[in-house]
Amino acid sequence: MQTPRPAQLLRILVGEAARHDGKPLYEAIVLKARDMKLAGATVLRAGMGYGHSQHVHSAKILQLSDDLPLLIEIIDIKSKIAAFLPVLEEMMKGGTATLQDVEMLHYGEQP
C-alpha cells in the first residue's frame, strides 16, 4: 500500500487566448514545469467561466468563445512548487493561482 507524502497542488486559472513568448501561456507553463522537473502538470479546459472582467466565456454554440477558461494543475513537494512560483510570476500577465496542501500518492515506477 502506498504511503501518502506531503505535497502542494498549484492551480492556475488563465484564458485560452493568453500568450507568453509567442506560444499559448498554458503550454509555456506546462513545458517550464517539465523543464524544472515538477512531478506532474495537467491542463483542463472549462466549458464556462469568468474572471476579473466579469465577461462570461462559454462553449455554448450561440456564445462560442475562443478564450475559454483553462485550469492548469501542477503537483510536487512544497520546495519545488515554491521554486516554480517566481518563474510563474514572470510568465503571468493576468489570471489567478491557488495553492493547496495535499497528500500525494505515486503509482508505478518512481522517477
C-alpha positions as CSV (number, residue, x, y, z in Angstrom):
1,M,0.0,0.0,0.0
2,Q,1.2,3.5,-0.9
3,T,2.1,5.9,1.9
4,P,0.9,9.4,1.2
5,R,3.6,12.1,1.3
6,P,3.1,15.8,1.8
7,A,2.8,17.8,-1.4
8,Q,1.4,21.0,-2.7
9,L,-1.1,21.5,-5.5
10,L,-0.8,24.7,-7.6
11,R,-3.9,25.6,-9.6
12,I,-3.5,28.3,-12.2
13,L,-6.6,29.8,-14.0
14,V,-5.9,31.5,-17.3
15,G,-7.7,32.3,-20.5
16,E,-7.1,30.1,-23.5
17,A,-6.0,33.1,-25.6
18,A,-3.3,34.2,-23.1
19,R,0.2,34.1,-24.7
20,H,3.8,34.0,-23.5
21,D,6.7,34.5,-25.9
22,G,4.5,33.8,-28.9
23,K,3.0,30.5,-27.6
24,P,-0.1,29.7,-25.6
25,L,0.5,30.5,-21.9
26,Y,-0.8,27.2,-20.7
27,E,1.7,25.4,-22.9
28,A,4.6,27.6,-21.8
29,I,3.7,26.9,-18.1
30,V,3.5,23.2,-18.6
31,L,6.7,23.0,-20.5
32,K,8.5,25.1,-17.9
33,A,7.1,22.9,-15.1
34,R,8.5,19.9,-17.0
35,D,11.9,21.6,-17.5
36,M,12.0,22.2,-13.8
37,K,11.2,18.5,-13.2
38,L,8.0,19.1,-11.3
39,A,6.1,15.8,-10.6
40,G,3.2,16.5,-12.9
41,A,1.1,19.0,-14.7
42,T,-2.4,18.8,-16.4
43,V,-4.4,21.3,-18.4
44,L,-8.2,21.2,-18.1
45,R,-10.5,23.1,-20.4
46,A,-13.6,24.5,-18.8
47,G,-16.9,24.9,-20.6
48,M,-17.8,28.2,-19.0
49,G,-16.3,30.8,-16.6
50,Y,-15.4,34.4,-15.9
51,G,-12.7,36.3,-14.3
52,H,-12.0,39.9,-13.1
53,S,-13.6,41.4,-16.2
54,Q,-16.9,39.7,-15.3
55,H,-17.2,38.7,-19.0
56,V,-18.6,35.2,-19.3
57,H,-16.7,32.9,-21.6
58,S,-18.8,29.9,-22.8
59,A,-18.6,26.9,-25.1
60,K,-22.4,27.2,-25.8
61,I,-23.0,27.2,-29.6
62,L,-24.6,30.6,-29.6
63,Q,-21.9,32.2,-27.4
64,L,-18.9,30.3,-28.8
65,S,-15.7,31.7,-27.3
66,D,-12.2,31.4,-28.5
67,D,-11.0,32.3,-25.0
68,L,-12.3,29.5,-22.8
69,P,-11.1,29.2,-19.2
70,L,-8.2,26.8,-18.6
71,L,-7.2,25.2,-15.3
72,I,-3.6,24.1,-15.0
73,E,-2.8,21.8,-12.1
74,I,0.8,21.2,-11.0
75,I,1.8,19.0,-8.1
76,D,5.0,18.4,-6.3
77,I,6.7,18.8,-2.9
78,K,6.4,22.3,-1.4
79,S,10.0,23.3,-2.0
80,K,9.8,22.6,-5.8
81,I,6.5,24.4,-6.1
82,A,8.0,27.4,-4.2
83,A,10.9,27.4,-6.6
84,F,8.4,27.5,-9.6
85,L,6.4,30.4,-8.3
86,P,8.8,33.2,-9.2
87,V,9.1,31.7,-12.7
88,L,5.3,31.6,-13.0
89,E,5.0,35.2,-11.9
90,E,7.3,36.3,-14.7
91,M,5.0,34.5,-17.2
92,M,1.6,35.7,-15.9
93,K,0.1,38.9,-17.2
94,G,-3.3,38.1,-15.7
95,G,-5.1,35.2,-14.1
96,T,-5.3,33.6,-10.7
97,A,-3.5,30.9,-8.9
98,T,-4.2,29.0,-5.7
99,L,-2.0,26.7,-3.5
100,Q,-3.3,23.8,-1.5
101,D,-1.5,21.5,0.8
102,V,-2.3,17.9,-0.3
103,E,-1.0,14.4,0.2
104,M,0.4,12.7,-2.9
105,L,0.4,9.1,-3.8
106,H,2.7,8.0,-6.6
107,Y,1.9,4.7,-8.5
108,G,4.2,2.9,-10.9
109,E,7.9,3.4,-11.2
110,Q,9.4,6.2,-9.2
111,P,11.1,8.9,-11.5
